[in-house]
Amino acid sequence: MRLLLIEDDRQICEYIAKGMKEAGHSVDSAADGKDGLFLATTERYDLMIIDRMLPHLDGLTIIKTLRGAENQTPVLILSALGDVDDRVKGLRAGGDDYLVKPFAFAELLARAEVLARRYKHAEHAVQPTLHAQGLVIDLLSRKVTCDGVDIMLQAREFKLLEYLLQHKGQIVTRTMLLEAVWDYHFDPQTNVIDVHISRLRKKIGDKDGELIKTVRGAGYLIEDSL
C-alpha cells in the first residue's frame, strides 16, 4: 500500500511513517496543507492520512478540494478534535474514517488497511482481470494463469507483472518501475529490474521476450494488440 501522510507534528509523523514502513507499506509525507495538497493531486495513493489542523491549509479544506476534483482516494482523518460534531464535520467533508488523538498505532494500521482494501476492490470491480495473449492475472484473488495453467509468482513479481499489464501499449521506463514496484525514488545502481524481469519471463514462458519486450534505452513494453 502506498499512502500519503499529511501531519505537522514531526514526532507523530515519524512514528506513523516508521510503523507503516515496518508493516510493509510505503509512505510519502508532508508537514503542511499546501505541500500535502500538491502531493495528493500530483501522485497516486491507495490511502491518505490527513490531520485536521495544519499550517497554511487545514485538513478539511484539502479533503473538500480533492472530492471536488473527483479524487476518491480514501481518507483517514486524524485529529485531537474528538467531539461528535467534529467527527461529523470530518465525514461530511469527504473523509472515510475518523480517528481521534491519542491513538493506538495498531488501530490506525487496521483502519488504514481496511480502507485501502475496500478502495482497491471497488477500483477493480469493473475490470478484475488483466490479459495478454494466454496470460491472465486476477487482481482480486491475486491468481496468475497462462493458457489455463497456474503460475506461482512472488509478491514482487506479481506487482511487476501487474504494473506492466496496467500500462499495456506504453513503454514503461526503469524509473517508473523503480518507483511503482520497489518504491525507490532514486537509482540504486543495481540490476534488480533485469533480474526480476528475467525471472518473470521464465515463469510465464516468455524466455525470448516476445511478450515483455525490451525497448533498448527506454524500458519495457507489452504491446496493446496482445
C-alpha positions as CSV (number, residue, x, y, z in Angstrom):
1,M,0.0,0.0,0.0
2,R,1.3,3.5,-0.9
3,L,0.0,6.2,1.4
4,L,0.3,9.9,1.9
5,L,0.6,11.2,5.4
6,I,-0.1,14.9,6.0
7,E,0.8,15.7,9.6
8,D,2.6,18.8,11.0
9,D,3.6,17.2,14.3
10,R,7.1,15.8,13.5
11,Q,7.1,13.2,16.2
12,I,3.7,11.8,15.3
13,C,4.6,11.9,11.6
14,E,7.9,9.9,12.1
15,Y,6.1,7.5,14.5
16,I,3.4,6.7,11.9
17,A,5.7,6.5,9.0
18,K,8.1,4.2,10.8
19,G,5.3,1.9,11.8
20,M,3.7,1.8,8.3
21,K,7.1,1.0,6.7
22,E,7.7,-1.8,9.2
23,A,4.3,-3.2,8.2
24,G,5.4,-3.2,4.6
25,H,3.8,-0.1,3.3
26,S,5.4,2.9,1.6
27,V,4.9,6.5,2.9
28,D,5.2,10.0,1.5
29,S,4.7,12.8,4.0
30,A,4.0,16.5,4.1
31,A,4.2,18.8,7.1
32,D,1.7,21.4,5.9
33,G,-1.5,21.6,4.0
34,K,-0.2,23.2,0.8
35,D,2.5,20.7,0.3
36,G,0.1,17.9,1.2
37,L,-2.5,19.0,-1.3
38,F,0.3,19.3,-4.0
39,L,1.3,15.6,-3.4
40,A,-2.3,14.5,-3.2
41,T,-3.1,16.0,-6.6
42,T,0.1,15.0,-8.4
43,E,0.7,11.5,-7.2
44,R,-1.4,8.3,-6.9
45,Y,-2.0,6.8,-3.5
46,D,-4.0,3.9,-2.0
47,L,-4.8,5.9,1.1
48,M,-4.3,9.4,2.6
49,I,-4.0,10.0,6.4
50,I,-4.7,13.7,7.0
51,D,-4.5,15.7,10.2
52,R,-7.3,18.3,10.6
53,M,-5.3,21.2,11.9
54,L,-2.5,22.0,9.6
55,P,-0.4,25.1,8.7
56,H,-1.4,27.1,5.5
57,L,-4.3,24.8,4.6
58,D,-6.5,22.8,7.0
59,G,-7.3,19.2,6.5
60,L,-11.0,19.5,5.8
61,T,-10.2,22.0,3.0
62,I,-7.8,19.6,1.5
63,I,-10.4,16.8,1.5
64,K,-13.1,19.0,0.1
65,T,-10.8,20.1,-2.7
66,L,-9.9,16.5,-3.5
67,R,-13.5,15.4,-3.6
68,G,-14.4,18.4,-5.7
69,A,-11.8,17.3,-8.2
70,E,-13.4,13.8,-8.2
71,N,-10.4,12.3,-6.4
72,Q,-11.9,9.3,-4.5
73,T,-8.8,8.1,-2.7
74,P,-9.9,7.0,0.8
75,V,-9.0,9.5,3.6
76,L,-8.5,8.7,7.2
77,I,-8.7,11.8,9.3
78,L,-6.5,12.2,12.4
79,S,-7.5,14.9,14.9
80,A,-7.3,15.9,18.5
81,L,-10.9,17.2,18.0
82,G,-13.0,14.3,19.1
83,D,-16.5,15.7,19.8
84,V,-19.4,14.2,17.8
85,D,-19.8,17.4,15.9
86,D,-16.2,17.4,14.9
87,R,-16.3,13.8,13.7
88,V,-19.5,14.5,11.7
89,K,-17.9,17.6,10.0
90,G,-14.9,15.5,9.0
91,L,-17.0,12.7,7.5
92,R,-19.3,15.2,5.7
93,A,-16.3,16.9,4.3
94,G,-15.5,13.7,2.5
95,G,-13.4,11.7,5.0
96,D,-13.9,8.0,5.0
97,D,-12.9,7.4,8.6
98,Y,-12.0,9.5,11.7
99,L,-9.5,8.6,14.4
100,V,-9.0,10.8,17.5
101,K,-5.6,11.5,19.0
102,P,-4.1,10.0,21.0
103,F,-4.5,6.7,19.2
104,A,-3.0,3.2,19.3
105,F,-0.9,2.5,16.2
106,A,-2.4,-1.0,15.8
107,E,-5.9,0.6,15.4
108,L,-4.6,3.1,12.9
109,L,-2.9,0.4,10.9
110,A,-6.0,-1.8,10.9
111,R,-8.3,1.1,9.8
112,A,-5.9,2.2,7.1
113,E,-5.6,-1.3,5.6
114,V,-9.4,-1.8,5.7
115,L,-10.0,1.5,3.8
116,A,-7.3,0.8,1.2
117,R,-8.6,-2.8,0.7
118,R,-12.1,-1.6,0.1
119,Y,-10.9,1.1,-2.3
120,K,-8.9,-1.5,-4.2
121,H,-11.8,-3.8,-4.6
122,A,-14.1,-1.0,-5.7
123,E,-11.5,0.3,-8.2
124,H,-11.1,-3.1,-9.8
125,A,-14.7,-4.1,-9.7
126,V,-15.3,-3.2,-13.4
127,Q,-12.0,-4.9,-14.6
128,P,-10.9,-7.5,-12.1
129,T,-8.5,-9.2,-14.6
130,L,-5.7,-8.1,-16.9
131,H,-4.9,-10.1,-20.1
132,A,-2.1,-10.5,-22.6
133,Q,-2.1,-13.5,-25.0
134,G,-2.9,-16.5,-22.9
135,L,-1.7,-14.8,-19.7
136,V,-4.4,-13.7,-17.2
137,I,-4.0,-12.2,-13.8
138,D,-6.9,-11.8,-11.4
139,L,-6.5,-8.6,-9.3
140,L,-8.8,-9.8,-6.6
141,S,-7.6,-13.3,-5.9
142,R,-4.0,-12.5,-6.9
143,K,-4.0,-15.6,-9.2
144,V,-2.0,-15.8,-12.4
145,T,-2.6,-18.3,-15.2
146,C,-1.0,-18.9,-18.5
147,D,-3.1,-20.9,-21.0
148,G,-5.1,-22.1,-18.1
149,V,-2.1,-23.3,-16.1
150,D,-1.5,-21.7,-12.7
151,I,1.7,-19.6,-12.4
152,M,3.2,-19.1,-8.9
153,L,4.7,-15.6,-8.6
154,Q,6.4,-13.9,-5.7
155,A,4.7,-10.7,-4.4
156,R,7.3,-8.5,-6.2
157,E,6.9,-10.5,-9.4
158,F,3.2,-10.2,-9.3
159,K,3.4,-6.4,-8.7
160,L,5.8,-6.1,-11.6
161,L,3.6,-8.0,-14.0
162,E,0.5,-6.1,-12.8
163,Y,2.2,-2.8,-13.5
164,L,3.3,-3.8,-16.9
165,L,-0.1,-5.0,-17.9
166,Q,-1.8,-1.9,-16.5
167,H,0.4,0.1,-18.8
168,K,-0.1,-2.2,-21.8
169,G,0.7,-0.4,-25.0
170,Q,3.0,2.1,-23.2
171,I,6.8,1.9,-22.8
172,V,7.4,1.5,-19.0
173,T,10.7,3.1,-18.0
174,R,13.1,1.8,-15.4
175,T,12.4,4.9,-13.3
176,M,8.7,4.1,-13.4
177,L,9.3,0.5,-12.3
178,L,11.7,1.5,-9.5
179,E,9.1,3.9,-8.1
180,A,6.0,1.8,-8.6
181,V,7.3,-1.7,-7.7
182,W,10.2,-1.0,-5.4
183,D,9.3,2.4,-4.0
184,Y,12.7,3.7,-4.9
185,H,12.9,7.4,-5.7
186,F,16.5,7.1,-6.7
187,D,18.5,4.8,-9.0
188,P,20.1,2.1,-6.7
189,Q,22.7,1.4,-9.5
190,T,21.9,-2.3,-9.4
191,N,20.4,-4.8,-11.9
192,V,17.4,-5.5,-9.7
193,I,14.9,-4.8,-12.5
194,D,16.8,-7.0,-15.0
195,V,16.9,-9.9,-12.6
196,H,13.2,-9.7,-11.8
197,I,12.2,-9.3,-15.5
198,S,14.3,-12.4,-16.3
199,R,12.7,-14.5,-13.6
200,L,9.2,-13.3,-14.6
201,R,9.8,-14.2,-18.2
202,K,10.9,-17.7,-17.3
203,K,7.9,-18.3,-15.1
204,I,5.4,-17.2,-17.7
205,G,7.2,-18.9,-20.6
206,D,8.4,-15.8,-22.3
207,K,12.1,-16.6,-22.4
208,D,12.6,-14.9,-25.8
209,G,11.0,-11.7,-24.6
210,E,8.1,-11.8,-27.2
211,L,5.5,-10.8,-24.6
212,I,7.6,-8.5,-22.3
213,K,9.6,-6.7,-24.9
214,T,12.8,-4.8,-24.1
215,V,13.0,-1.4,-25.7
216,R,16.6,-0.5,-25.7
217,G,17.5,2.7,-23.9
218,A,13.9,3.2,-22.9
219,G,12.4,0.3,-20.8
220,Y,9.9,-2.5,-21.4
221,L,6.7,-2.9,-23.3
222,I,3.7,-5.2,-23.5
223,E,2.0,-4.4,-26.8
224,D,-1.6,-3.4,-26.7
225,S,-2.6,-5.7,-29.5
226,L,-1.7,-8.8,-27.4
